[in-house]
Amino acid sequence: MFSVRFHGRGGQGVVTAADLLAAAAFSEDKYAQAFPSFGPERIGAPVMSFCRIDDKPIRTHKPVTEPDAILIQDPTLLHQADLFAGLGREGYILVNSAKDSPDAECVAGFRRERVLAVPASWFAMEFLGRPLPGAAMLGGFAALTGAVGIEGVVAAISGRFSGEVADGNITVARVAYAFVLDERKALSSHA
């Protein structure tokens, strides 16, 4: 089973991103579940959402405490003490940031080639006109982990949205996918 934990702030589409990831897995004939973890928070408050992907039915319904990947949609959350709780050294970290890489002190101890930053909000502003990083984060996730393919992400977006909104989000996902592939290639050539 591949478990993902999303971190962001209310209004950034954290719950939608987890739902889309599950839909991407379904489109690839995998089993998946997605669910949020929040109370009466308001826009701007920290929010978590979870997704599990597997080749067989998923029986557990508890929060993801030992994720294989963490997607951080708001980089201001990086310094929260429990953000990386349960993530092993082999885990993946994708941060929405225009910086080349996440704060070194925050990700110390994790494998460098599995820790990447993608300017998801910038891509979203460029192609959607709004700083909603979800589609870009999913495209980057597909490139970083291979847990789902970019065509699964595209299918999920097409199933949820239509018209210009779908087209813009698909473009954002594809751009982020290509960006992360390039970043991984650059990292492997320096290793």
C-alpha positions in Angstrom: 0.0 0.0 0.0 1.2 3.5 -0.8 0.1 6.1 1.7 0.1 9.9 1.1 -0.5 12.7 3.5 -1.3 16.2 2.2 -0.6 19.3 4.3 -1.9 22.8 3.4 -4.2 25.5 4.5 -8.0 25.7 4.2 -9.0 27.0 0.8 -5.9 25.6 -1.1 -7.7 22.5 -2.3 -6.0 20.0 0.0 -9.1 17.8 0.2 -9.7 18.1 -3.5 -6.1 17.1 -4.3 -6.4 13.9 -2.2 -9.7 13.1 -3.9 -8.2 13.6 -7.4 -5.2 11.4 -6.5 -7.7 8.6 -5.5 -9.6 9.1 -8.8 -6.3 8.9 -10.7 -5.5 5.6 -9.0 -9.1 4.3 -9.8 -8.5 5.3 -13.5 -5.5 3.0 -13.5 -7.5 0.1 -12.0 -6.1 0.4 -8.6 -7.9 0.6 -5.3 -7.8 4.0 -3.4 -9.4 6.0 -0.7 -9.1 9.6 0.2 -10.4 11.5 3.2 -9.7 14.8 5.1 -8.8 15.5 8.7 -10.2 18.8 9.9 -12.6 20.2 12.3 -14.3 23.6 12.3 -11.2 25.2 10.7 -11.6 28.2 8.5 -9.8 29.4 5.4 -6.1 29.7 6.1 -6.1 27.2 9.0 -3.8 24.1 8.6 -5.6 21.2 7.0 -4.5 17.6 6.4 -5.9 15.1 3.9 -4.9 11.5 3.2 -4.9 9.1 0.3 -4.1 5.4 0.1 -3.4 3.5 -3.1 -3.1 -0.3 -3.5 -3.5 -3.1 -5.9 -5.9 -4.9 -3.6 -8.9 -3.6 -1.5 -8.0 -1.3 1.3 -9.6 -2.3 4.6 -8.2 0.4 7.0 -9.9 3.7 7.5 -7.7 5.4 10.1 -5.6 8.5 9.4 -2.2 8.0 7.7 0.4 8.0 10.4 3.2 6.4 8.5 3.1 8.0 5.0 5.2 7.0 2.0 4.9 10.5 0.7 4.1 14.0 2.0 2.8 16.8 -0.2 3.1 20.2 1.3 0.9 22.7 -0.5 1.9 25.6 1.8 5.6 26.0 2.5 4.9 28.2 5.6 4.0 24.9 7.3 7.5 23.5 6.9 8.6 24.4 10.4 5.7 22.7 12.1 7.2 20.1 14.5 5.0 17.2 13.5 4.8 17.8 9.7 7.2 14.9 8.9 6.0 12.6 11.7 6.0 8.9 10.6 7.8 9.5 7.3 10.7 7.1 7.0 14.0 8.0 5.4 12.9 6.4 2.1 9.8 8.6 2.0 9.0 11.2 -0.7 8.6 14.9 0.1 7.1 17.4 -2.5 6.9 21.0 -1.4 5.1 23.8 -3.2 7.9 26.3 -3.4 9.6 28.5 -5.9 12.9 27.8 -4.1 15.3 25.2 -5.7 14.8 22.9 -2.7 13.0 22.9 0.6 14.7 24.3 3.7 17.7 21.9 4.3 17.2 21.9 8.1 13.6 20.8 7.7 14.4 17.8 5.4 17.7 16.7 6.9 17.9 13.0 7.2 15.7 12.3 4.1 17.1 11.1 0.8 17.9 14.2 -1.2 16.7 12.7 -4.5 13.3 12.1 -2.9 12.8 15.7 -1.7 11.8 18.2 -4.3 10.3 21.6 -4.6 7.9 22.5 -7.4 6.5 26.0 -8.0 3.0 24.8 -8.0 1.3 28.0 -7.0 3.3 29.9 -9.7 2.3 27.4 -12.3 -1.4 27.7 -11.2 -1.3 31.5 -11.4 0.3 31.3 -14.9 -2.2 28.9 -16.4 -5.3 29.2 -14.1 -5.1 32.8 -12.9 -5.5 31.5 -9.3 -2.9 30.2 -6.8 -4.5 26.7 -6.4 -1.6 24.3 -6.3 -3.4 20.9 -6.3 -3.1 20.0 -10.0 0.6 20.9 -10.1 1.3 19.0 -6.9 -0.4 15.9 -8.4 1.6 16.2 -11.6 4.8 16.6 -9.6 3.8 13.6 -7.4 3.3 11.4 -10.4 6.8 12.3 -11.7 8.4 12.0 -8.3 6.9 8.7 -7.1 5.4 6.8 -10.1 2.6 5.8 -7.8 0.2 7.0 -10.4 0.9 8.1 -14.0 0.3 11.5 -15.5 -2.5 10.1 -17.6 -4.3 9.0 -14.5 -4.0 12.5 -13.1 -5.3 13.9 -16.4 -8.2 11.4 -16.3 -9.1 12.4 -12.7 -9.0 16.2 -13.5 -11.2 15.6 -16.7 -13.6 13.6 -14.5 -14.0 16.3 -12.0 -13.8 19.5 -14.0 -14.9 20.7 -17.5 -14.1 23.4 -20.0 -11.4 25.9 -19.3 -11.0 24.8 -15.7 -10.2 21.2 -16.7 -7.9 22.4 -19.6 -6.0 24.8 -17.3 -5.6 22.2 -14.5 -4.4 19.6 -17.0 -1.9 22.0 -18.4 -0.7 22.8 -14.9 -0.4 19.1 -14.0 1.6 18.4 -17.2 3.9 21.3 -16.7 4.7 20.3 -13.1 5.2 16.7 -14.2 7.8 17.8 -16.8 9.4 20.1 -14.2 9.8 17.4 -11.6 11.2 14.9 -14.2 13.8 17.5 -15.2 14.6 18.2 -11.5 15.1 14.4 -10.9 17.3 14.1 -14.0 19.4 17.1 -12.8 19.8 15.5 -9.3 20.8 12.1 -10.7 23.4 13.7 -12.9 25.0 15.4 -9.9 25.0 12.2 -7.8 
